[in-house]
Amino acid sequence: MGGGRISGHDEVRNYWTRQWKMIDPTVTPERFVMESDGRIAVHVHQVVRDLEGNVILDGMVEHVYRIEDGLIKSMEIREM
């Protein structure tokens, strides 16, 4: 939501903890695509609600993962 880049377990945990204090997201994977550079793009349907239950976003985005040595090295969220 805030943009930018983070790295490491603690930063990722802190990011998601902050997000869940502000929103209630539901993200449903619909399609997986291997990109030419080896990353995996996951087409997801996301419904984001505020903490009162009002829908503030309902649409598709891509979660793009780079996996190295069996671990997620990076994740990017792209608009579709």
PyMOL Python script that loads the backbone (N, CA, C, O; Angstrom):
from pymol import cmd

cmd.read_pdbstr("""\
ATOM      1  N   MET A   1       0.817  -1.204   0.000  1.00  0.00           N
ATOM      2  CA  MET A   1       0.000   0.000   0.000  1.00  0.00           C
ATOM      3  C   MET A   1       0.851   1.254   0.000  1.00  0.00           C
ATOM      4  O   MET A   1       0.497   2.248  -0.634  1.00  0.00           O
ATOM      5  N   GLY A   2       1.953   1.215   0.695  1.00  0.00           N
ATOM      6  CA  GLY A   2       2.775   2.407   0.767  1.00  0.00           C
ATOM      7  C   GLY A   2       3.836   2.479  -0.305  1.00  0.00           C
ATOM      8  O   GLY A   2       4.538   3.483  -0.422  1.00  0.00           O
ATOM      9  N   GLY A   3       3.962   1.410  -1.100  1.00  0.00           N
ATOM     10  CA  GLY A   3       5.006   1.385  -2.109  1.00  0.00           C
ATOM     11  C   GLY A   3       6.360   1.138  -1.482  1.00  0.00           C
ATOM     12  O   GLY A   3       6.469   0.961  -0.269  1.00  0.00           O
ATOM     13  N   GLY A   4       7.380   1.127  -2.301  1.00  0.00           N
ATOM     14  CA  GLY A   4       8.735   0.954  -1.794  1.00  0.00           C
ATOM     15  C   GLY A   4       9.184  -0.494  -1.808  1.00  0.00           C
ATOM     16  O   GLY A   4       8.542  -1.362  -2.398  1.00  0.00           O
ATOM     17  N   ARG A   5      10.294  -0.729  -1.148  1.00  0.00           N
ATOM     18  CA  ARG A   5      10.916  -2.048  -1.149  1.00  0.00           C
ATOM     19  C   ARG A   5      11.370  -2.370   0.271  1.00  0.00           C
ATOM     20  O   ARG A   5      11.905  -1.514   0.976  1.00  0.00           O
ATOM     21  N   ILE A   6      11.150  -3.605   0.672  1.00  0.00           N
ATOM     22  CA  ILE A   6      11.612  -4.052   1.982  1.00  0.00           C
ATOM     23  C   ILE A   6      12.399  -5.342   1.804  1.00  0.00           C
ATOM     24  O   ILE A   6      12.342  -5.974   0.749  1.00  0.00           O
ATOM     25  N   SER A   7      13.128  -5.726   2.838  1.00  0.00           N
ATOM     26  CA  SER A   7      13.973  -6.908   2.757  1.00  0.00           C
ATOM     27  C   SER A   7      14.124  -7.521   4.137  1.00  0.00           C
ATOM     28  O   SER A   7      14.276  -6.807   5.128  1.00  0.00           O
ATOM     29  N   GLY A   8      14.081  -8.843   4.199  1.00  0.00           N
ATOM     30  CA  GLY A   8      14.306  -9.537   5.464  1.00  0.00           C
ATOM     31  C   GLY A   8      13.016  -9.938   6.157  1.00  0.00           C
ATOM     32  O   GLY A   8      11.963  -9.329   5.968  1.00  0.00           O
ATOM     33  N   HIS A   9      13.133 -10.987   6.969  1.00  0.00           N
ATOM     34  CA  HIS A   9      11.961 -11.526   7.663  1.00  0.00           C
ATOM     35  C   HIS A   9      11.256 -10.495   8.539  1.00  0.00           C
ATOM     36  O   HIS A   9      10.033 -10.364   8.490  1.00  0.00           O
ATOM     37  N   ASP A  10      12.030  -9.763   9.341  1.00  0.00           N
ATOM     38  CA  ASP A  10      11.416  -8.809  10.270  1.00  0.00           C
ATOM     39  C   ASP A  10      10.694  -7.685   9.526  1.00  0.00           C
ATOM     40  O   ASP A  10       9.596  -7.289   9.917  1.00  0.00           O
ATOM     41  N   GLU A  11      11.303  -7.170   8.461  1.00  0.00           N
ATOM     42  CA  GLU A  11      10.661  -6.097   7.707  1.00  0.00           C
ATOM     43  C   GLU A  11       9.388  -6.577   7.028  1.00  0.00           C
ATOM     44  O   GLU A  11       8.389  -5.858   7.005  1.00  0.00           O
ATOM     45  N   VAL A  12       9.414  -7.784   6.475  1.00  0.00           N
ATOM     46  CA  VAL A  12       8.210  -8.332   5.840  1.00  0.00           C
ATOM     47  C   VAL A  12       7.111  -8.523   6.889  1.00  0.00           C
ATOM     48  O   VAL A  12       5.961  -8.151   6.659  1.00  0.00           O
ATOM     49  N   ARG A  13       7.464  -9.100   8.031  1.00  0.00           N
ATOM     50  CA  ARG A  13       6.484  -9.295   9.103  1.00  0.00           C
ATOM     51  C   ARG A  13       5.892  -7.966   9.540  1.00  0.00           C
ATOM     52  O   ARG A  13       4.677  -7.853   9.698  1.00  0.00           O
ATOM     53  N   ASN A  14       6.738  -6.952   9.739  1.00  0.00           N
ATOM     54  CA  ASN A  14       6.255  -5.634  10.164  1.00  0.00           C
ATOM     55  C   ASN A  14       5.348  -5.006   9.123  1.00  0.00           C
ATOM     56  O   ASN A  14       4.346  -4.380   9.470  1.00  0.00           O
ATOM     57  N   TYR A  15       5.691  -5.166   7.832  1.00  0.00           N
ATOM     58  CA  TYR A  15       4.855  -4.628   6.755  1.00  0.00           C
ATOM     59  C   TYR A  15       3.452  -5.216   6.820  1.00  0.00           C
ATOM     60  O   TYR A  15       2.466  -4.479   6.839  1.00  0.00           O
ATOM     61  N   TRP A  16       3.361  -6.553   6.853  1.00  0.00           N
ATOM     62  CA  TRP A  16       2.036  -7.189   6.850  1.00  0.00           C
ATOM     63  C   TRP A  16       1.273  -6.903   8.143  1.00  0.00           C
ATOM     64  O   TRP A  16       0.052  -6.755   8.110  1.00  0.00           O
ATOM     65  N   THR A  17       1.953  -6.822   9.259  1.00  0.00           N
ATOM     66  CA  THR A  17       1.286  -6.487  10.525  1.00  0.00           C
ATOM     67  C   THR A  17       0.659  -5.096  10.440  1.00  0.00           C
ATOM     68  O   THR A  17      -0.473  -4.899  10.880  1.00  0.00           O
ATOM     69  N   ARG A  18       1.390  -4.133   9.876  1.00  0.00           N
ATOM     70  CA  ARG A  18       0.841  -2.777   9.697  1.00  0.00           C
ATOM     71  C   ARG A  18      -0.372  -2.802   8.770  1.00  0.00           C
ATOM     72  O   ARG A  18      -1.382  -2.158   9.050  1.00  0.00           O
ATOM     73  N   GLN A  19      -0.274  -3.551   7.658  1.00  0.00           N
ATOM     74  CA  GLN A  19      -1.375  -3.607   6.694  1.00  0.00           C
ATOM     75  C   GLN A  19      -2.642  -4.146   7.348  1.00  0.00           C
ATOM     76  O   GLN A  19      -3.724  -3.588   7.168  1.00  0.00           O
ATOM     77  N   TRP A  20      -2.506  -5.226   8.102  1.00  0.00           N
ATOM     78  CA  TRP A  20      -3.681  -5.865   8.687  1.00  0.00           C
ATOM     79  C   TRP A  20      -4.303  -5.036   9.805  1.00  0.00           C
ATOM     80  O   TRP A  20      -5.428  -5.313  10.223  1.00  0.00           O
ATOM     81  N   LYS A  21      -3.596  -4.034  10.288  1.00  0.00           N
ATOM     82  CA  LYS A  21      -4.186  -3.109  11.258  1.00  0.00           C
ATOM     83  C   LYS A  21      -5.062  -2.076  10.558  1.00  0.00           C
ATOM     84  O   LYS A  21      -5.873  -1.411  11.202  1.00  0.00           O
ATOM     85  N   MET A  22      -4.900  -1.937   9.215  1.00  0.00           N
ATOM     86  CA  MET A  22      -5.635  -0.912   8.468  1.00  0.00           C
ATOM     87  C   MET A  22      -6.685  -1.498   7.526  1.00  0.00           C
ATOM     88  O   MET A  22      -7.682  -0.839   7.232  1.00  0.00           O
ATOM     89  N   ILE A  23      -6.475  -2.721   7.050  1.00  0.00           N
ATOM     90  CA  ILE A  23      -7.357  -3.322   6.046  1.00  0.00           C
ATOM     91  C   ILE A  23      -7.587  -4.794   6.340  1.00  0.00           C
ATOM     92  O   ILE A  23      -6.884  -5.404   7.145  1.00  0.00           O
ATOM     93  N   ASP A  24      -8.593  -5.351   5.666  1.00  0.00           N
ATOM     94  CA  ASP A  24      -8.911  -6.777   5.743  1.00  0.00           C
ATOM     95  C   ASP A  24      -8.932  -7.318   4.310  1.00  0.00           C
ATOM     96  O   ASP A  24      -9.968  -7.278   3.645  1.00  0.00           O
ATOM     97  N   PRO A  25      -7.774  -7.831   3.828  1.00  0.00           N
ATOM     98  CA  PRO A  25      -7.711  -8.290   2.439  1.00  0.00           C
ATOM     99  C   PRO A  25      -8.041  -9.770   2.291  1.00  0.00           C
ATOM    100  O   PRO A  25      -7.746 -10.578   3.171  1.00  0.00           O
ATOM    101  N   THR A  26      -8.660 -10.108   1.160  1.00  0.00           N
ATOM    102  CA  THR A  26      -8.826 -11.500   0.744  1.00  0.00           C
ATOM    103  C   THR A  26      -8.227 -11.598  -0.646  1.00  0.00           C
ATOM    104  O   THR A  26      -8.646 -10.884  -1.557  1.00  0.00           O
ATOM    105  N   VAL A  27      -7.249 -12.476  -0.813  1.00  0.00           N
ATOM    106  CA  VAL A  27      -6.539 -12.604  -2.088  1.00  0.00           C
ATOM    107  C   VAL A  27      -6.662 -14.050  -2.554  1.00  0.00           C
ATOM    108  O   VAL A  27      -6.242 -14.975  -1.859  1.00  0.00           O
ATOM    109  N   THR A  28      -7.244 -14.234  -3.741  1.00  0.00           N
ATOM    110  CA  THR A  28      -7.489 -15.570  -4.278  1.00  0.00           C
ATOM    111  C   THR A  28      -6.681 -15.778  -5.555  1.00  0.00           C
ATOM    112  O   THR A  28      -6.945 -15.117  -6.559  1.00  0.00           O
ATOM    113  N   PRO A  29      -5.695 -16.689  -5.537  1.00  0.00           N
ATOM    114  CA  PRO A  29      -4.926 -16.967  -6.761  1.00  0.00           C
ATOM    115  C   PRO A  29      -5.829 -17.578  -7.825  1.00  0.00           C
ATOM    116  O   PRO A  29      -6.641 -18.455  -7.532  1.00  0.00           O
ATOM    117  N   GLU A  30      -5.680 -17.106  -9.073  1.00  0.00           N
ATOM    118  CA  GLU A  30      -6.492 -17.629 -10.171  1.00  0.00           C
ATOM    119  C   GLU A  30      -5.661 -18.248 -11.283  1.00  0.00           C
ATOM    120  O   GLU A  30      -6.146 -19.112 -12.012  1.00  0.00           O
ATOM    121  N   ARG A  31      -4.412 -17.813 -11.421  1.00  0.00           N
ATOM    122  CA  ARG A  31      -3.584 -18.304 -12.520  1.00  0.00           C
ATOM    123  C   ARG A  31      -2.108 -18.096 -12.177  1.00  0.00           C
ATOM    124  O   ARG A  31      -1.742 -17.096 -11.559  1.00  0.00           O
ATOM    125  N   PHE A  32      -1.270 -19.045 -12.582  1.00  0.00           N
ATOM    126  CA  PHE A  32       0.166 -18.955 -12.377  1.00  0.00           C
ATOM    127  C   PHE A  32       0.846 -18.943 -13.746  1.00  0.00           C
ATOM    128  O   PHE A  32       0.535 -19.766 -14.607  1.00  0.00           O
ATOM    129  N   VAL A  33       1.785 -17.998 -13.943  1.00  0.00           N
ATOM    130  CA  VAL A  33       2.466 -17.868 -15.227  1.00  0.00           C
ATOM    131  C   VAL A  33       3.971 -17.780 -14.976  1.00  0.00           C
ATOM    132  O   VAL A  33       4.429 -16.955 -14.187  1.00  0.00           O
ATOM    133  N   MET A  34       4.742 -18.648 -15.665  1.00  0.00           N
ATOM    134  CA  MET A  34       6.196 -18.567 -15.593  1.00  0.00           C
ATOM    135  C   MET A  34       6.661 -17.496 -16.567  1.00  0.00           C
ATOM    136  O   MET A  34       6.365 -17.572 -17.760  1.00  0.00           O
ATOM    137  N   GLU A  35       7.389 -16.495 -16.067  1.00  0.00           N
ATOM    138  CA  GLU A  35       7.878 -15.427 -16.923  1.00  0.00           C
ATOM    139  C   GLU A  35       9.216 -15.813 -17.542  1.00  0.00           C
ATOM    140  O   GLU A  35       9.890 -16.720 -17.054  1.00  0.00           O
ATOM    141  N   SER A  36       9.601 -15.130 -18.609  1.00  0.00           N
ATOM    142  CA  SER A  36      10.813 -15.484 -19.343  1.00  0.00           C
ATOM    143  C   SER A  36      12.078 -15.362 -18.492  1.00  0.00           C
ATOM    144  O   SER A  36      13.076 -16.025 -18.774  1.00  0.00           O
ATOM    145  N   ASP A  37      12.046 -14.519 -17.453  1.00  0.00           N
ATOM    146  CA  ASP A  37      13.217 -14.360 -16.585  1.00  0.00           C
ATOM    147  C   ASP A  37      13.209 -15.327 -15.401  1.00  0.00           C
ATOM    148  O   ASP A  37      14.052 -15.225 -14.509  1.00  0.00           O
ATOM    149  N   GLY A  38      12.245 -16.277 -15.392  1.00  0.00           N
ATOM    150  CA  GLY A  38      12.191 -17.282 -14.331  1.00  0.00           C
ATOM    151  C   GLY A  38      11.300 -16.930 -13.156  1.00  0.00           C
ATOM    152  O   GLY A  38      11.052 -17.771 -12.292  1.00  0.00           O
ATOM    153  N   ARG A  39      10.811 -15.688 -13.111  1.00  0.00           N
ATOM    154  CA  ARG A  39       9.905 -15.332 -12.021  1.00  0.00           C
ATOM    155  C   ARG A  39       8.539 -15.962 -12.266  1.00  0.00           C
ATOM    156  O   ARG A  39       8.196 -16.308 -13.397  1.00  0.00           O
ATOM    157  N   ILE A  40       7.767 -16.106 -11.198  1.00  0.00           N
ATOM    158  CA  ILE A  40       6.424 -16.655 -11.286  1.00  0.00           C
ATOM    159  C   ILE A  40       5.433 -15.529 -11.010  1.00  0.00           C
ATOM    160  O   ILE A  40       5.478 -14.893  -9.957  1.00  0.00           O
ATOM    161  N   ALA A  41       4.535 -15.290 -11.973  1.00  0.00           N
ATOM    162  CA  ALA A  41       3.494 -14.275 -11.808  1.00  0.00           C
ATOM    163  C   ALA A  41       2.202 -14.984 -11.428  1.00  0.00           C
ATOM    164  O   ALA A  41       1.740 -15.879 -12.135  1.00  0.00           O
ATOM    165  N   VAL A  42       1.630 -14.578 -10.315  1.00  0.00           N
ATOM    166  CA  VAL A  42       0.378 -15.149  -9.842  1.00  0.00           C
ATOM    167  C   VAL A  42      -0.708 -14.101 -10.041  1.00  0.00           C
ATOM    168  O   VAL A  42      -0.671 -13.035  -9.425  1.00  0.00           O
ATOM    169  N   HIS A  43      -1.677 -14.404 -10.903  1.00  0.00           N
ATOM    170  CA  HIS A  43      -2.806 -13.501 -11.118  1.00  0.00           C
ATOM    171  C   HIS A  43      -3.779 -13.747  -9.965  1.00  0.00           C
ATOM    172  O   HIS A  43      -4.263 -14.864  -9.779  1.00  0.00           O
ATOM    173  N   VAL A  44      -4.059 -12.705  -9.202  1.00  0.00           N
ATOM    174  CA  VAL A  44      -4.908 -12.872  -8.030  1.00  0.00           C
ATOM    175  C   VAL A  44      -6.087 -11.900  -8.073  1.00  0.00           C
ATOM    176  O   VAL A  44      -5.968 -10.763  -8.531  1.00  0.00           O
ATOM    177  N   HIS A  45      -7.211 -12.379  -7.587  1.00  0.00           N
ATOM    178  CA  HIS A  45      -8.376 -11.525  -7.379  1.00  0.00           C
ATOM    179  C   HIS A  45      -8.310 -11.077  -5.929  1.00  0.00           C
ATOM    180  O   HIS A  45      -8.274 -11.902  -5.016  1.00  0.00           O
ATOM    181  N   GLN A  46      -8.293  -9.775  -5.726  1.00  0.00           N
ATOM    182  CA  GLN A  46      -8.230  -9.282  -4.352  1.00  0.00           C
ATOM    183  C   GLN A  46      -9.447  -8.429  -4.030  1.00  0.00           C
ATOM    184  O   GLN A  46      -9.888  -7.594  -4.820  1.00  0.00           O
ATOM    185  N   VAL A  47      -9.958  -8.673  -2.860  1.00  0.00           N
ATOM    186  CA  VAL A  47     -11.030  -7.853  -2.303  1.00  0.00           C
ATOM    187  C   VAL A  47     -10.477  -7.293  -1.001  1.00  0.00           C
ATOM    188  O   VAL A  47     -10.119  -8.038  -0.089  1.00  0.00           O
ATOM    189  N   VAL A  48     -10.414  -5.971  -0.931  1.00  0.00           N
ATOM    190  CA  VAL A  48      -9.864  -5.307   0.246  1.00  0.00           C
ATOM    191  C   VAL A  48     -10.997  -4.546   0.916  1.00  0.00           C
ATOM    192  O   VAL A  48     -11.701  -3.753   0.292  1.00  0.00           O
ATOM    193  N   ARG A  49     -11.147  -4.813   2.203  1.00  0.00           N
ATOM    194  CA  ARG A  49     -12.176  -4.138   3.000  1.00  0.00           C
ATOM    195  C   ARG A  49     -11.505  -3.295   4.077  1.00  0.00           C
ATOM    196  O   ARG A  49     -10.414  -3.615   4.549  1.00  0.00           O
ATOM    197  N   ASP A  50     -12.178  -2.214   4.453  1.00  0.00           N
ATOM    198  CA  ASP A  50     -11.700  -1.495   5.625  1.00  0.00           C
ATOM    199  C   ASP A  50     -12.106  -2.298   6.854  1.00  0.00           C
ATOM    200  O   ASP A  50     -12.772  -3.327   6.737  1.00  0.00           O
ATOM    201  N   LEU A  51     -11.711  -1.834   8.012  1.00  0.00           N
ATOM    202  CA  LEU A  51     -11.963  -2.622   9.227  1.00  0.00           C
ATOM    203  C   LEU A  51     -13.432  -2.643   9.636  1.00  0.00           C
ATOM    204  O   LEU A  51     -13.810  -3.388  10.540  1.00  0.00           O
ATOM    205  N   GLU A  52     -14.270  -1.829   8.976  1.00  0.00           N
ATOM    206  CA  GLU A  52     -15.714  -1.867   9.214  1.00  0.00           C
ATOM    207  C   GLU A  52     -16.405  -2.809   8.230  1.00  0.00           C
ATOM    208  O   GLU A  52     -17.616  -3.013   8.324  1.00  0.00           O
ATOM    209  N   GLY A  53     -15.659  -3.383   7.291  1.00  0.00           N
ATOM    210  CA  GLY A  53     -16.233  -4.337   6.339  1.00  0.00           C
ATOM    211  C   GLY A  53     -16.622  -3.746   4.996  1.00  0.00           C
ATOM    212  O   GLY A  53     -17.134  -4.465   4.137  1.00  0.00           O
ATOM    213  N   ASN A  54     -16.393  -2.458   4.794  1.00  0.00           N
ATOM    214  CA  ASN A  54     -16.723  -1.812   3.520  1.00  0.00           C
ATOM    215  C   ASN A  54     -15.675  -2.155   2.462  1.00  0.00           C
ATOM    216  O   ASN A  54     -14.477  -2.066   2.731  1.00  0.00           O
ATOM    217  N   VAL A  55     -16.110  -2.543   1.271  1.00  0.00           N
ATOM    218  CA  VAL A  55     -15.183  -2.866   0.188  1.00  0.00           C
ATOM    219  C   VAL A  55     -14.565  -1.572  -0.327  1.00  0.00           C
ATOM    220  O   VAL A  55     -15.273  -0.644  -0.717  1.00  0.00           O
ATOM    221  N   ILE A  56     -13.228  -1.524  -0.322  1.00  0.00           N
ATOM    222  CA  ILE A  56     -12.530  -0.349  -0.841  1.00  0.00           C
ATOM    223  C   ILE A  56     -11.777  -0.674  -2.136  1.00  0.00           C
ATOM    224  O   ILE A  56     -11.333   0.232  -2.840  1.00  0.00           O
ATOM    225  N   LEU A  57     -11.634  -1.963  -2.447  1.00  0.00           N
ATOM    226  CA  LEU A  57     -10.981  -2.374  -3.684  1.00  0.00           C
ATOM    227  C   LEU A  57     -11.424  -3.786  -4.026  1.00  0.00           C
ATOM    228  O   LEU A  57     -11.446  -4.663  -3.162  1.00  0.00           O
ATOM    229  N   ASP A  58     -11.775  -4.004  -5.285  1.00  0.00           N
ATOM    230  CA  ASP A  58     -12.162  -5.328  -5.766  1.00  0.00           C
ATOM    231  C   ASP A  58     -11.634  -5.437  -7.186  1.00  0.00           C
ATOM    232  O   ASP A  58     -12.200  -4.843  -8.104  1.00  0.00           O
ATOM    233  N   GLY A  59     -10.559  -6.187  -7.377  1.00  0.00           N
ATOM    234  CA  GLY A  59      -9.977  -6.265  -8.705  1.00  0.00           C
ATOM    235  C   GLY A  59      -8.850  -7.275  -8.790  1.00  0.00           C
ATOM    236  O   GLY A  59      -8.593  -8.030  -7.852  1.00  0.00           O
ATOM    237  N   MET A  60      -8.187  -7.274  -9.930  1.00  0.00           N
ATOM    238  CA  MET A  60      -7.096  -8.196 -10.209  1.00  0.00           C
ATOM    239  C   MET A  60      -5.754  -7.481 -10.102  1.00  0.00           C
ATOM    240  O   MET A  60      -5.621  -6.324 -10.499  1.00  0.00           O
ATOM    241  N   VAL A  61      -4.767  -8.180  -9.564  1.00  0.00           N
ATOM    242  CA  VAL A  61      -3.375  -7.744  -9.548  1.00  0.00           C
ATOM    243  C   VAL A  61      -2.503  -8.964  -9.780  1.00  0.00           C
ATOM    244  O   VAL A  61      -2.985 -10.097  -9.766  1.00  0.00           O
ATOM    245  N   GLU A  62      -1.222  -8.726  -9.992  1.00  0.00           N
ATOM    246  CA  GLU A  62      -0.254  -9.819 -10.096  1.00  0.00           C
ATOM    247  C   GLU A  62       0.701  -9.749  -8.917  1.00  0.00           C
ATOM    248  O   GLU A  62       1.205  -8.678  -8.576  1.00  0.00           O
ATOM    249  N   HIS A  63       0.944 -10.885  -8.302  1.00  0.00           N
ATOM    250  CA  HIS A  63       2.019 -11.027  -7.325  1.00  0.00           C
ATOM    251  C   HIS A  63       3.126 -11.760  -8.061  1.00  0.00           C
ATOM    252  O   HIS A  63       2.924 -12.882  -8.526  1.00  0.00           O
ATOM    253  N   VAL A  64       4.288 -11.143  -8.171  1.00  0.00           N
ATOM    254  CA  VAL A  64       5.381 -11.704  -8.960  1.00  0.00           C
ATOM    255  C   VAL A  64       6.514 -12.090  -8.015  1.00  0.00           C
ATOM    256  O   VAL A  64       7.042 -11.252  -7.284  1.00  0.00           O
ATOM    257  N   TYR A  65       6.881 -13.380  -8.042  1.00  0.00           N
ATOM    258  CA  TYR A  65       7.869 -13.925  -7.119  1.00  0.00           C
ATOM    259  C   TYR A  65       9.130 -14.364  -7.844  1.00  0.00           C
ATOM    260  O   TYR A  65       9.072 -14.933  -8.934  1.00  0.00           O
ATOM    261  N   ARG A  66      10.272 -14.090  -7.222  1.00  0.00           N
ATOM    262  CA  ARG A  66      11.543 -14.656  -7.651  1.00  0.00           C
ATOM    263  C   ARG A  66      11.938 -15.643  -6.549  1.00  0.00           C
ATOM    264  O   ARG A  66      12.059 -15.272  -5.381  1.00  0.00           O
ATOM    265  N   ILE A  67      12.133 -16.886  -6.933  1.00  0.00           N
ATOM    266  CA  ILE A  67      12.480 -17.935  -5.974  1.00  0.00           C
ATOM    267  C   ILE A  67      13.891 -18.408  -6.265  1.00  0.00           C
ATOM    268  O   ILE A  67      14.219 -18.747  -7.402  1.00  0.00           O
ATOM    269  N   GLU A  68      14.734 -18.430  -5.225  1.00  0.00           N
ATOM    270  CA  GLU A  68      16.111 -18.903  -5.339  1.00  0.00           C
ATOM    271  C   GLU A  68      16.401 -19.843  -4.184  1.00  0.00           C
ATOM    272  O   GLU A  68      16.093 -19.545  -3.030  1.00  0.00           O
ATOM    273  N   ASP A  69      16.993 -20.974  -4.505  1.00  0.00           N
ATOM    274  CA  ASP A  69      17.347 -21.976  -3.486  1.00  0.00           C
ATOM    275  C   ASP A  69      16.147 -22.355  -2.624  1.00  0.00           C
ATOM    276  O   ASP A  69      16.287 -22.587  -1.423  1.00  0.00           O
ATOM    277  N   GLY A  70      14.960 -22.418  -3.247  1.00  0.00           N
ATOM    278  CA  GLY A  70      13.757 -22.829  -2.546  1.00  0.00           C
ATOM    279  C   GLY A  70      13.144 -21.768  -1.652  1.00  0.00           C
ATOM    280  O   GLY A  70      12.188 -22.054  -0.930  1.00  0.00           O
ATOM    281  N   LEU A  71      13.671 -20.544  -1.681  1.00  0.00           N
ATOM    282  CA  LEU A  71      13.156 -19.460  -0.844  1.00  0.00           C
ATOM    283  C   LEU A  71      12.705 -18.302  -1.718  1.00  0.00           C
ATOM    284  O   LEU A  71      13.256 -18.076  -2.796  1.00  0.00           O
ATOM    285  N   ILE A  72      11.701 -17.568  -1.250  1.00  0.00           N
ATOM    286  CA  ILE A  72      11.258 -16.371  -1.969  1.00  0.00           C
ATOM    287  C   ILE A  72      12.322 -15.297  -1.786  1.00  0.00           C
ATOM    288  O   ILE A  72      12.594 -14.858  -0.669  1.00  0.00           O
ATOM    289  N   LYS A  73      12.912 -14.887  -2.884  1.00  0.00           N
ATOM    290  CA  LYS A  73      13.946 -13.859  -2.874  1.00  0.00           C
ATOM    291  C   LYS A  73      13.330 -12.470  -2.980  1.00  0.00           C
ATOM    292  O   LYS A  73      13.812 -11.525  -2.356  1.00  0.00           O
ATOM    293  N   SER A  74      12.252 -12.344  -3.778  1.00  0.00           N
ATOM    294  CA  SER A  74      11.582 -11.057  -3.903  1.00  0.00           C
ATOM    295  C   SER A  74      10.133 -11.274  -4.303  1.00  0.00           C
ATOM    296  O   SER A  74       9.769 -12.313  -4.856  1.00  0.00           O
ATOM    297  N   MET A  75       9.317 -10.272  -4.012  1.00  0.00           N
ATOM    298  CA  MET A  75       7.912 -10.253  -4.415  1.00  0.00           C
ATOM    299  C   MET A  75       7.582  -8.837  -4.860  1.00  0.00           C
ATOM    300  O   MET A  75       7.939  -7.859  -4.204  1.00  0.00           O
ATOM    301  N   GLU A  76       6.908  -8.754  -5.964  1.00  0.00           N
ATOM    302  CA  GLU A  76       6.482  -7.468  -6.523  1.00  0.00           C
ATOM    303  C   GLU A  76       4.974  -7.547  -6.750  1.00  0.00           C
ATOM    304  O   GLU A  76       4.462  -8.600  -7.129  1.00  0.00           O
ATOM    305  N   ILE A  77       4.272  -6.466  -6.527  1.00  0.00           N
ATOM    306  CA  ILE A  77       2.841  -6.415  -6.840  1.00  0.00           C
ATOM    307  C   ILE A  77       2.672  -5.498  -8.041  1.00  0.00           C
ATOM    308  O   ILE A  77       3.096  -4.342  -8.019  1.00  0.00           O
ATOM    309  N   ARG A  78       2.048  -6.026  -9.093  1.00  0.00           N
ATOM    310  CA  ARG A  78       1.834  -5.249 -10.319  1.00  0.00           C
ATOM    311  C   ARG A  78       0.348  -5.109 -10.584  1.00  0.00           C
ATOM    312  O   ARG A  78      -0.433  -6.037 -10.373  1.00  0.00           O
ATOM    313  N   GLU A  79      -0.022  -3.930 -11.050  1.00  0.00           N
ATOM    314  CA  GLU A  79      -1.396  -3.698 -11.493  1.00  0.00           C
ATOM    315  C   GLU A  79      -1.624  -4.467 -12.783  1.00  0.00           C
ATOM    316  O   GLU A  79      -0.688  -4.683 -13.552  1.00  0.00           O
ATOM    317  N   MET A  80      -2.854  -4.879 -13.022  1.00  0.00           N
ATOM    318  CA  MET A  80      -3.186  -5.583 -14.272  1.00  0.00           C
ATOM    319  C   MET A  80      -4.098  -4.705 -15.106  1.00  0.00           C
ATOM    320  O   MET A  80      -4.503  -5.097 -16.200  1.00  0.00           O
TER     321      MET A  80
END
""", "prot")
cmd.dss("prot")
cmd.show_as("cartoon", "prot")
cmd.util.cbc("prot")
cmd.orient("prot")
